[in-house]
Amino acid sequence: MAATASPSNQPGVTLDHYLKPRSRLPYCKARSRWPPATTSTSSTPSQPELAPASDAAPPIPTTSPIVNATATHNLTPIPRPPGMTRSQHFFTIATRIDARAMQISGDVEFHLFMDMRAEFSWISFKMAPKQWALATETYNTRLESKNHANGLETVRKQPQALLRKLGEVEVVVMNRMAKNDFKSRSGSESFWRRHCHTVELIKAEPGKKIRKAHTCSRCKTIMYPGPENSEYNHRRGFCADGAKQVSKNEPPPPWPQPPGVFSEGKHFHPRTFLETVKQIYEQVFLRPSGESPALEQEAFVRMLIDRSTTLESGTVLFKLYNELEIDGSTPDALLTVHDGVKHLRVEYLQEHWVP
C-alpha cells in the first residue's frame, strides 16, 4: 500500500508502532520468577519488573494505586499540550496516540473535510480500508499546508478520524434531506444545500419518503442507504468484514478485520487468523517497509493484543469469542482451555523465557 512519507519531525506510523510498545503480550508468570523485592520500610508489596527490550518504546509515565505516600508526593505532573483537554491528555498517555489525531474538530479541519468529501465523493459504504489510508494521507497533507500558512501546529489525523466524521456527516445529510432543512446557524442555506446534494448518498424511490438515517455503531456506515435488497445496504447482524455488529456479552472486534477471519457474524476461522498473524509479524519485523498500516492490520493487531495472554511456558493464547462457531477444520491441538475459557494457540508468537 502506497503512502506519502511523513514529515521528518513526525515519522510515519508503521505496525511496529502498535506491536513494539508492548513487546510482550499480557502474561501469567509465576510469582517465584519475579525479581526479589528491594528493601523498603513500607509494607506495600513491590511490583514485578521486566527487563525492557532494547528496541522498546520509551516508557510512558504511569501511576499505580499501590504507591507509598513519599512516592505520591514526589510525582511530577506531565505537562498537557495547549488546546488538549484532560480526557484527551489521559488518552494520549495511555495509548501513545495523540487523542486529537482521532477526531476532526475546529472550523479549519471541518471545512477541509467537507470540501474533500465533495471533491472526492466520499461515501462510507463505498470506501474500502485502503482508500481510507490514501484519503487520510491527502487530508493530512492539505491540513499541514493550511496550518503552515497560518503559523499553526498540525496534528496528523488517523484514518479512524475521517471514517467517524464521515459517518456523522452522512447522518446529518440524510436527516436534513428528509426534513428538507438546509439552514445553518447563520440562517444561510448555501452550505448545507451544497453538501447535501453534491454527494448522492441515496436514490429516492418514487412515491416514498427518505428514511431517517441510522448508522452502524461498529463500522460507522449508513445502515440502509438504498432500497430493499440493495447491495449497499448493511447486512443484518454483521459488517462488511464478516464480524458481528454487536454483542451482548463482549465488545465486537475492532473495525475492520482482514478478509476471511470472520464470516456472517457467526463464524471464526482460526487458520486465516493464524496466517494473518504470520503475515503481519513478518511485515513488521522481517520485511519492514516503513509504510503506514492498513486499517485492517491496525484493527487486527489491537484485537490480538487485547485478547492474548502469554503463559509462563511462553505459549501465547488468543481468547476466542464465545458467541462464534469455530471452523470445523481446526485441529484440536490448536485449541485449549485456559481459566475456563476456550483459547487458540498462537504458535508463531511462542515466547521462550530466559531461565
C-alpha positions, 0 to 999 in steps of 0.5 A: 500500500502506497503512502506519502512519507511523513514529515521528518519531525513526525515519522510515519506510523508503521505496525511496529508502532502498535506491536513494539510498545508492548513487546510482550503480550499480557502474561501469567508468570509465576510469582517465584520468577519475579525479581526479589523485592528491594528493601523498603520500610513500607509494607506495600508489596513491590511490583514485578519488573521486566527487563525492557527490550532494547528496541522498546518504546520509551516508557510512558509515565504511569501511576499505580494505586499501590504507591507509598505516600513519599512516592505520591508526593514526589510525582511530577505532573506531565505537562498537557499540550495547549488546546488538549483537554484532560480526557484527551491528555489521559488518552494520549498517555495511555495509548501513545496516540495523540487523542486529537489525531482521532477526531476532526474538530475546529472550523479549519479541519471541518471545512477541509473535510467537507470540501474533500468529501465533495471533491472526492465523493466520499461515501462510507459504504463505498470506501474500502480500508485502503482508500481510507489510508490514501484519503487520510494521507491527502487530508493530512497533507492539505491540513499541514499546508493550511496550518503552515500558512497560518503559523499553526501546529498540525496534528496528523489525523488517523484514518479512524478520524475521517471514517467517524466524521464521515459517518456523522456527516452522512447522518446529518445529510440524510436527516436534513434531506428528509426534513428538507432543512438546509439552514445553518446557524447563520440562517444561510442555506448555501452550505448545507444545500451544497453538501447535501446534494453534491454527494448522492448518498441515496436514490429516492424511490418514487412515491416514498419518503427518505428514511431517517438515517441510522448508522452502524455503531461498529463500522460507522456506515449508513445502515440502509442507504438504498432500497430493499435488497440493495447491495449497499445496504448493511447486512443484518447482524454483521459488517462488511468484514464478516464480524458481528455488529454487536454483542451482548456479552463482549465488545465486537472486534475492532473495525475492520478485520482482514478478509476471511477471519470472520464470516456472517457474524457467526463464524471464526476461522482460526487458520486465516487468523493464524496466517494473518498473524504470520503475515503481519509479524513478518511485515513488521519485523522481517520485511519492514517497509516503513509504510503506514498500516492498513486499517485492517492490520491496525484493527487486527493487531489491537484485537490480538493484543487485547485478547492474548495472554502469554503463559509462563511456558511462553505459549501465547493464547488468543481468547476466542469469542464465545458467541462464534462457531469455530471452523470445523477444520481446526485441529484440536491441538490448536485449541485449549482451555485456559481459566475456563475459557476456550483459547487458540494457540498462537504458535508463531508468537511462542515466547521462550523465557530466559531461565 
